Amino acid sequence: MTPKLELCNVSQTFPTRKGRVTALEDCSLTIQAREFVTIVGPSGCGKSTLMSIAAGLDKPTHGSVLVNGKPAGPPGPERSVVFQAFALFPSMTVVQNIEFGLKIAKIDKAERRARVAEQLSLMGLEQFGSAFPHELSGGMKQRVAIARALVVRPDILLMDEPFGALDAQTRALLQEEVSRLRRDMNYTVVFITHSVEEAVYLADRVVVMTKRPGRIKKSIDIPASSAWRAHNIEEAMGFQEFSDLRQEVWHLVREEISGV
C-alpha cells in the first residue's frame, strides 16, 4: 500500500553568523493513510522544521517529500496546517475565517456554506459564526483554526503544537476533541507536541526525535485495543498500560535531554 506521506532522508541546514547549523539530519518517516502520528523530542531538535518541510512551507537541503507516492511540491489543499499561534484573520468573522481556503479554491457559494456549517457543528461553534477573533477565548480560536484546516477536506492534517499556548483545562478538552475526530473521521494526522502524555493519548504511533541535529530515534506503536482509549486523558493516565507507554517515551526523550 502506498504511504500517504513520506519524508525520505530529509536534512536541513541553516546559515548563521557562526556558520551553518544542521537542524535535521537524514530523517526518514513513513505515514500510512488514516494514521495518527505524534512527534516528540527535546526543545530545538527540529520538530517544527520537519513539520514545515512536510507541509511544503520549506524545502529540505537534502532529501524529498512524497504525498501518495508522488513528489509533494509546494503547499496545497491536500495538506492543511494548524499552528500554535492561531493565525486567524482579525478583521474576519469566524465564518469568514473558516471559509477563506474555500474561496481561494473557488468553491461555489452553496458548497462553501454547507461545508462551513458542517465545521461549525463539528467544533461546537454554531453560536459564534458572526464573532470576531478578539471576542473568542484561546480555546475557541484554536477550534476555529482546526475547522479552517478541516473544511478544505485535506488528505493530511499537520498540527504543530496546536495546544501549546492554552491553559491546562482548555488543553484537556481539545485533546478529547481531537481524539474524537481521530476516531470518527479517520484523518491522516501528524501532530507535534512537547507533552509526552498528549503524544501517547492521541497517537497510533509516537515518533521520538534525537537532540539537534534531529534524527528519528525510535517509533513506538500504541495499541488500538488499549482500554484507556475510551476515556478522557485524566482517566487514561490511571491505567498501568498508559503509564508504561508514557514512561517508555519519556525515558527516550530524557536520554536526549540529559545526554546519557
Secondary structure, DSSP 8 states (H G I E B T S, - for coil): ---SEEEEEEEEEEEETTEEEEEEEEEEEEE-TT-EEEEE-STTSSHHHHHHHHHTSS--SEEEEEETTEE--S--TTEEEEESS----TTS-HHHHHHHHHHHTT--HHHHHHHHHHHHHHTT-GGGTT--GGGS-HHHHHHHHHHHHHTT--SEEEEESTTTTS-HHHHHHHHHHHHHHHHHH--EEEEE-S-HHHHHHH-SEEEEE-SSSB-EEEEEE--TT-GGGGS-HHHHTTSHHHHHHHHHHHHHHHHHHHT-
